[in-house]
Structures are given as structure tokens and as C-alpha cells.
């Protein structure tokens, strides 16, 4: 016996990979982005519906299912505080999720969102989400579960990527129990699992990186002459200063070439954080003024460095050179860190640069970083689209771990509604990688011939406890 799931705001299928590795069957997927839809259908052999709004407001196109998975967009909610439940979420895409939950009442929900959802600026949004889900009968925690794949060891499907995301998991128990059994404990703590030390990651070996010789069109990912020159300019300063630096490494604050001044330019309107930043750069300049001035002269007063490359943030600890680090070209400057785990993939062009390879990671390596199997295929679409889709996606290993932990914790309640889900989790390997690599999942097409595993629940099915 297996279980069914629906995949909303599905992107290219990170949730599909995680739930498919548990032997789940996808009965519905929706995604509004046409390029992402094409990649999803190409790999998961599941027809993808479009805008979820049209599919849930005037009609309910989403079929019965056991698990609802969604990486939903975070939109502003009403802050009035006077309304409750779905009425307060109306006008947001979260309301469409609530509509499905209200009508279909799947036993388990698995939602994912950006880290900021758990931040102080979104407290009211978070309260609205929790209140809405409890009103719909789902036992959810009042404290966000924040987790990242770099906290998982390779044996549990972890990946060398810092990607903190908020996960919301819930079990359908009926409104009375959902409120009576409300808890503020997160599902899992935001810390390494099973004694794993995240500093033990090695991008070269653990991702792993592909040999340059086997990458088709590898020149597309190599640094340009201008990019190489920018790095070489900062590397020259590092070599010059290294004998005079404490521990042989640059300071932890960003150093800013434009603010290498004997006296920092601070006035009454300068924010305190910036004033502190300017003072530190001024102190750094005065300590190494002779070497810095000579460096600027050697490089034509840094005229070839564009504004966004005139800052360097060193997070590489005791790395010997910039070429031994992983670098990120950010709008705020160049960031360098040790080649352990990578910064989070983002949906814009800030792809990690492997210093000693003098190239960016490829879309294939970025897909591997998200936990997608090696057979996953982007077709002929531009690399920019693939990077964007991966940056918007959910990490497979993290989603797999979170769902397994939730089902194991709530297995008694879940077994009453979706026994196949509990059986699948109990029989599963803690690491999804083997199941994913073994075979592509040929799921039933949307509206296909397979019968739904569980019929819709009526109001009499509420577990009042």
C-alpha cells in the first residue's frame, strides 16, 4: 500500500522527489511558470495544472489525497486581528491552500517557505497561518521549524548547502483537538543531526563536483577575464597583507576599498551600523596604509573594479588564498568562504564560484546540491532558467527528513487516515538518494487511470478525540 500526494506551487519537483522516494503517488501538481512546468513534466511524467486560484475558487480541481505539499509564496496577510481562519487569508495564495484543506482534509500537510517567515517582521503573518490551520483541524506548532540541508549528514540525504527554510507540518485531528493539543515545540531543532559536524563537508568530494573535462560546454561556466582580474586584484592585497594580519587572515567585517580613509566620513545622519563599518575600515586602513596605498597604485587606483566589486567579505577562516575558497559575486561585493558547504542557491545570478576550478557550479551540480537525482534533465532551456528554478526550489533531503520525522512522531493519528503513508515511512531508507537514483518515477498522469487511494473525508470523519 502506498499513499497519494498533491504538489502545489510545484516548481520543478523538489517535493515530488522527496515524496516519490517514499513511494508516494502524485495525483495532482500545479505551477504557473511555464518553463518550470515543462521541466516538471519532462522528469516526473505528471501533467501539471496551471494557476491554483482558478482551480480552487469556482471549482475544486484538486482530488482527494493523503499529503498536501506546497512551497507557497509568502504574501502579506491582514493585520487587523479581528477575523479568524480563512477569511483573514482571503486574497492570498495561502487562502487557496486553505480552501483545499477545508474541502479535502488530507491527513498530513507539508509546507515550506523562506526563512524570513519566522522573522520578527512577519509575526502577525505567522500567527495568521497557525490560527488558520488549527481552525481547519490541523495540529501544528506555534513555533516555526527552521532547518537546512547542511545540518544533515550525507547518510541522511544532506547536502553541502546552507539553506535555512521554514517548514510547517500538520496532522488532521479536527478543530477541537488541534486547539486543545496545540504546542510551541518545533518538529526538529535547528541544529546538526546525528552528531554531524557541518564543517566536515567538502564541496569537491561530497557534492561531488564533476571533472571539468566531462562538462559539456565548460567554458560557459568559467570566469571571464574581467572576473579573474577582480579576484586577482584582491588576491594581491591578501598576499601583501598576510604576513601582517592576525592569524594570517583578513578581518571578518567587509573591507571596502572606497572607505580606506584615515578619517571616516561620518555625520549625524549616518546610521549606527554604517558608522561602525566605516570606523572599522578606517582603522584597518591606518594599520596597513603603506601596503594598501602601494596596492592601489599597482592596480591603477582600482579603476577596473566596478562598484559592486570594491568590497570583499572574508569568511574563509584560515584559507591560504582566494583561489582556495568558494566565492559569491553579490550586489554588495565579493564574499569568500571555506570550500566546505555553499551559500544558498538563489533565484538570481549569484552562482557559487569554485576558486581552484575558476568556474561556477554547473546546473547539473546545482541540481545535485538540491538533492535531485543525476538523471534529472532540464532539456534545452537556458542555464539561467535552470539556476532560477533551482534557486526557487525545495531541497529534497531536507523535505524528506522533515516529513519522515513528522510521520514518525504522529504515526498513531496518521495511521487511522492514511495507513499507507505510515507503512511507507516505516519501510523507507533514512536516505532518499538510493531510491531517487534507482529509477525515474513514472507517476499516473493528472486525471489518470489509477483510483485515488483514499476517498474524500466527510464531516463525520473528524477525529474529535
C-alpha positions in Angstrom: 0.0 0.0 0.0 1.3 3.5 -0.9 0.0 7.0 -0.4 -1.1 9.9 -2.6 0.1 13.5 -2.6 -0.6 16.7 -4.3 2.3 19.1 -5.2 1.2 22.8 -5.2 3.4 25.7 -6.4 5.4 22.7 -7.6 8.3 24.4 -9.4 10.4 21.6 -10.9 9.5 19.0 -8.3 11.6 19.1 -5.2 8.7 17.9 -3.1 7.8 15.3 -5.8 11.3 13.9 -5.5 11.1 13.7 -1.7 7.6 12.1 -1.6 8.3 9.9 -4.6 11.4 8.5 -2.8 8.9 7.4 -0.1 6.9 5.6 -2.8 4.2 8.2 -2.8 2.0 8.7 -5.9 1.4 12.2 -7.2 -2.3 12.8 -8.0 -2.1 16.5 -8.8 0.5 19.2 -9.4 0.1 22.9 -10.2 2.7 25.5 -11.2 2.1 28.8 -13.0 5.6 29.2 -14.5 5.6 27.6 -18.0 9.3 26.8 -18.1 9.1 25.1 -14.7 6.0 23.2 -15.7 7.9 21.8 -18.8 10.8 20.6 -16.7 8.5 19.0 -14.1 6.5 17.1 -16.8 9.7 16.1 -18.5 11.1 14.4 -15.4 8.1 13.3 -13.4 5.8 12.2 -16.2 2.9 14.1 -14.5 0.7 16.6 -16.2 1.0 19.9 -14.4 -2.0 22.2 -14.0 -1.7 26.0 -14.0 -2.9 28.8 -11.8 -4.1 27.3 -8.5 -6.5 30.2 -8.0 -8.7 29.2 -10.9 -8.6 25.6 -9.8 -9.8 26.1 -6.3 -12.2 29.1 -6.2 -15.1 28.4 -8.6 -14.4 24.7 -8.6 -12.3 22.2 -6.7 -10.0 20.5 -9.3 -7.6 19.1 -6.6 -8.5 15.5 -6.0 -8.6 13.7 -2.6 -5.1 12.9 -1.3 -3.1 11.9 1.7 -0.4 14.6 1.8 -0.6 18.2 0.6 2.9 19.6 -0.2 3.4 23.2 -1.1 6.2 25.7 -1.3 3.7 28.6 -1.1 4.6 32.2 -1.8 4.7 34.4 1.3 2.2 37.2 0.8 1.0 39.9 3.2 -1.9 39.0 5.3 -4.4 41.2 7.1 -3.1 42.7 10.3 -6.5 43.7 11.6 -6.6 40.8 14.0 -10.4 40.9 14.1 -11.1 38.0 11.8 -10.1 34.4 12.1 -9.3 31.4 9.9 -9.7 31.5 6.1 -11.5 34.9 6.0 -8.3 36.6 7.2 -6.2 34.9 4.5 -8.6 35.8 1.6 -6.8 37.5 -1.3 -3.6 35.5 -0.7 -2.5 32.2 -2.3 -2.4 30.7 1.2 -6.2 31.1 1.2 -6.3 28.7 -1.8 -4.4 26.1 0.2 -6.9 26.6 3.0 -9.8 26.0 0.5 -8.3 22.7 -0.4 -7.7 21.7 3.2 -11.3 22.6 4.1 -12.8 20.5 1.3 -10.3 17.6 1.1 -9.0 17.3 4.6 -5.8 15.5 3.7 -4.3 13.7 6.8 -0.9 15.5 6.5 0.3 18.8 5.3 3.9 19.7 4.4 4.5 23.4 3.7 7.8 25.3 3.1 8.7 28.9 3.0 11.6 31.3 3.2 13.5 31.8 6.5 12.1 35.3 6.9 8.6 34.0 7.5 9.9 33.2 11.0 11.4 36.6 11.4 10.2 39.5 13.6 8.7 41.4 10.7 6.3 38.6 10.0 5.0 37.7 13.4 1.4 38.5 12.5 1.6 36.6 9.3 2.9 33.6 11.2 0.1 33.8 13.8 -2.5 34.0 11.0 -1.1 30.9 9.3 -1.1 28.9 12.5 -4.5 30.1 13.5 -6.0 29.3 10.1 -4.5 25.8 10.1 -5.8 25.0 13.6 -9.2 26.3 12.7 -9.2 23.9 9.8 -8.4 21.0 12.1 -4.6 20.7 11.8 -2.4 20.2 14.8 0.6 22.5 14.0 3.2 24.0 16.2 3.1 27.7 17.1 6.9 27.8 16.7 8.4 27.6 13.2 10.5 24.6 12.3 13.7 26.1 10.7 16.0 23.6 9.0 18.8 23.4 6.5 20.2 20.5 4.4 23.8 21.2 5.6 22.7 20.1 9.1 22.1 16.5 7.8 24.9 14.1 7.3 25.3 12.6 3.8 23.9 9.3 5.1 20.6 11.1 5.7 20.5 12.9 2.3 22.2 16.0 3.5 23.9 18.4 1.1 26.7 21.0 1.5 24.4 24.0 1.2 23.3 26.4 3.9 19.6 26.8 3.0 17.5 27.6 6.1 13.8 27.3 5.3 10.7 27.3 7.4 8.8 24.0 7.3 5.2 23.7 8.5 3.9 20.2 9.1 0.4 19.3 10.4 -1.8 16.3 11.1 -5.5 16.4 10.7 -7.2 15.8 14.1 -10.2 18.0 13.9 -10.5 21.6 15.2 -11.2 20.7 18.9 -8.1 18.6 19.2 -6.0 21.0 17.0 -6.5 23.7 19.6 -6.6 21.6 22.7 -3.3 19.9 21.8 -1.6 23.0 20.4 2.2 23.1 21.1 5.0 25.5 20.7 7.7 22.9 20.2 9.3 22.9 16.7 9.2 19.5 14.9 13.0 19.3 14.9 15.7 21.7 16.3 17.7 23.9 14.0 21.0 22.1 14.7 23.1 19.3 13.3 21.6 15.8 13.2 23.2 12.6 14.5 26.4 14.2 15.6 27.2 15.6 12.2 29.7 18.4 12.0 28.8 20.7 9.1 32.5 21.8 8.9 33.1 18.3 7.7 31.6 19.0 4.3 33.9 19.1 1.4 32.3 20.5 -1.7 34.7 18.8 -4.1 34.1 15.3 -2.7 30.6 15.5 -1.2 28.6 17.3 -3.9 30.6 16.0 -5.8 31.9 18.4 -8.4 32.2 17.0 -11.9 35.5 16.7 -13.7 35.9 19.8 -15.9 36.8 17.5 -18.8 33.4 15.8 -18.8 31.3 19.0 -18.6 29.8 19.9 -22.0 30.5 23.5 -22.8 32.5 24.0 -19.6 33.7 27.4 -21.0 30.2 28.8 -20.3 30.9 28.4 -16.5 34.5 29.6 -16.5 35.3 33.1 -15.1 35.7 35.8 -17.6 38.9 37.7 -18.0 37.4 40.7 -16.1 36.1 38.4 -13.2 39.5 36.8 -13.0 41.1 40.2 -12.8 38.9 41.4 -10.0 39.8 38.3 -7.9 43.4 38.7 -8.7 43.4 42.3 -7.6 42.0 41.4 -4.1 44.3 38.3 -4.0 47.3 40.7 -4.5 46.2 42.6 -1.4 45.8 39.5 0.6 49.3 38.3 -0.3 50.7 41.7 0.5 49.0 41.9 3.9 49.0 38.3 5.0 52.3 38.4 7.0 50.9 41.4 9.0 47.4 40.1 9.7 46.4 38.4 12.9 46.3 34.7 12.2 47.2 35.5 8.5 43.6 36.2 7.6 41.5 39.3 6.8 39.1 40.7 9.3 35.5 39.3 9.5 33.8 42.6 8.6 33.6 43.6 4.9 36.5 45.6 3.8 35.6 48.4 1.4 38.2 49.9 -0.9 36.2 53.2 -1.2 36.4 53.7 2.6 40.1 53.2 3.0 40.5 56.6 4.6 42.5 58.0 7.5 39.3 59.7 8.9 35.9 58.1 8.3 33.3 60.3 6.8 30.5 60.1 9.4 27.8 62.7 10.0 24.7 62.9 12.2 22.6 61.2 9.5 24.8 58.1 9.2 23.1 55.0 10.6 24.9 53.4 13.5 25.6 50.2 11.7 27.2 52.0 8.8 29.2 54.3 11.1 30.7 51.3 12.8 31.5 49.8 9.4 33.3 53.0 8.3 35.3 53.2 11.5 36.5 49.7 11.2 37.6 50.2 7.6 39.4 53.4 8.6 41.2 51.6 11.4 42.1 48.8 9.0 43.5 51.3 6.5 45.6 53.2 9.1 47.1 49.9 10.3 48.2 48.9 6.8 48.3 52.3 5.0 51.6 51.9 3.3 50.8 48.4 1.8 47.3 49.5 0.8 48.5 52.6 -0.9 51.1 50.7 -2.9 48.4 48.1 -3.8 46.1 50.8 -5.2 48.9 52.3 -7.2 49.8 48.9 -8.7 46.2 48.5 -9.8 45.7 52.0 -11.3 43.8 53.2 -8.2 41.4 50.3 -8.7 39.7 51.8 -11.7 39.0 48.4 -13.2 37.0 47.4 -10.2 33.3 48.2 -10.6 31.4 49.5 -7.6 29.9 46.1 -6.7 33.4 44.5 -6.7 35.1 47.1 -4.4 34.1 45.3 -1.2 35.4 42.0 0.0 33.9 39.9 2.8 36.3 37.2 4.1 34.5 34.3 5.7 37.2 31.8 4.7 38.9 31.5 8.1 42.5 30.1 7.5 42.2 29.5 3.7 45.6 30.4 2.2 44.3 32.3 -0.9 41.1 33.5 -2.5 41.6 30.7 -5.1 41.2 28.1 -2.3 37.8 29.5 -1.3 34.2 29.4 -2.6 33.3 32.9 -3.9 30.0 34.6 -4.5 29.6 37.7 -6.6 27.0 39.6 -4.8 25.5 43.1 -5.4 27.1 44.2 -2.2 30.6 42.8 -3.1 32.6 39.6 -3.2 32.1 37.1 -0.5 34.7 34.3 0.1 34.2 31.3 2.4 35.9 28.0 3.0 35.1 25.2 0.5 33.0 23.3 3.0 29.3 24.0 2.3 28.0 26.5 -0.2 25.7 29.5 0.3 22.1 29.0 -0.5 21.2 28.8 -4.2 19.2 31.9 -5.0 16.9 32.6 -7.9 19.2 35.3 -9.4 22.7 35.2 -10.9 24.9 34.8 -7.8 26.0 31.3 -8.6 28.8 30.0 -6.4 32.3 30.1 -7.8 34.7 27.3 -7.0 38.0 29.1 -6.6 40.5 26.4 -7.6 38.3 25.4 -10.6 38.0 29.1 -11.6 34.4 28.4 -12.7 30.9 28.5 -11.4 29.0 25.3 -10.4 27.0 24.0 -13.3 23.2 23.5 -13.4 23.9 19.8 -13.0 25.9 20.4 -9.9 23.4 22.9 -8.6 20.6 20.2 -9.1 22.8 17.8 -7.1 23.1 20.4 -4.4 19.3 20.5 -4.2 19.2 16.7 -3.8 17.8 16.0 -7.3 19.0 12.7 -8.9 21.6 12.6 -11.6 19.1 11.6 -14.2 17.2 14.8 -13.7 17.1 16.7 -17.0 16.5 20.3 -17.8 16.2 19.8 -21.6 17.4 22.6 -23.9 16.3 25.5 -21.7 18.8 28.3 -21.0 21.1 27.8 -18.0 19.7 31.0 -16.4 16.2 29.4 -16.3 17.6 26.3 -14.6 19.5 28.2 -12.0 16.4 30.3 -11.2 14.2 27.2 -10.9 16.7 25.5 -8.6 17.1 28.7 -6.5 13.3 28.7 -6.1 13.1 25.0 -5.2 12.9 23.0 -2.0 15.8 20.8 -1.0 14.9 17.2 -1.4 16.9 15.8 1.5 15.6 18.4 4.0 11.9 17.9 2.9 12.3 14.1 3.1 13.8 14.3 6.6 11.1 16.7 7.8 8.3 14.6 6.5 9.7 11.3 7.9 10.2 12.9 11.3 6.6 14.3 11.3 5.0 10.9 10.3 7.1 9.0 12.9 6.0 11.5 15.6 2.3 11.4 14.7 2.1 7.9 13.3 -0.8 6.8 15.5 -3.1 9.6 14.3 -1.9 9.4 10.7 -2.4 5.6 10.5 -6.1 6.0 11.2 -6.5 8.0 8.0 -3.5 7.2 5.8 -2.1 3.8 6.8 -0.1 3.6 3.6 1.8 6.7 4.4 2.9 5.3 7.8 3.8 2.0 6.3 5.8 3.7 3.6 7.8 5.8 6.1 8.4 2.8 8.4 9.7 0.8 5.4 11.8 3.6 4.0 15.5 4.2 4.0 16.5 7.2 6.0 18.5 8.4 3.0 16.3 9.2 -0.1 19.3 9.2 -2.5 19.2 5.5 -3.3 15.5 5.4 -4.1 15.8 8.5 -6.3 18.8 7.3 -8.3 17.3 3.8 -8.8 14.6 4.8 -11.3 12.7 7.8 -12.6 9.2 7.9 -11.1 6.5 7.2 -13.7 3.6 8.5 -11.8 0.0 8.4 -13.0 -0.8 11.5 -15.1 -3.2 14.0 -13.7 -6.6 12.6 -14.1 -5.0 9.3 -15.0 -6.4 5.8 -14.7 -5.3 4.9 -11.2 -8.0 5.1 -8.5 -7.5 7.6 -5.7 -6.0 5.8 -2.7 -8.4 7.3 -0.2 -11.9 8.7 -0.7 -12.7 12.2 0.5 -13.4 12.5 4.1 -16.8 13.8 5.3 -17.5 15.8 8.4 -18.2 12.6 10.3 -14.6 11.6 9.8 -13.3 14.3 12.1 -11.1 12.8 14.9 -12.6 14.7 17.8 -10.5 12.7 20.4 
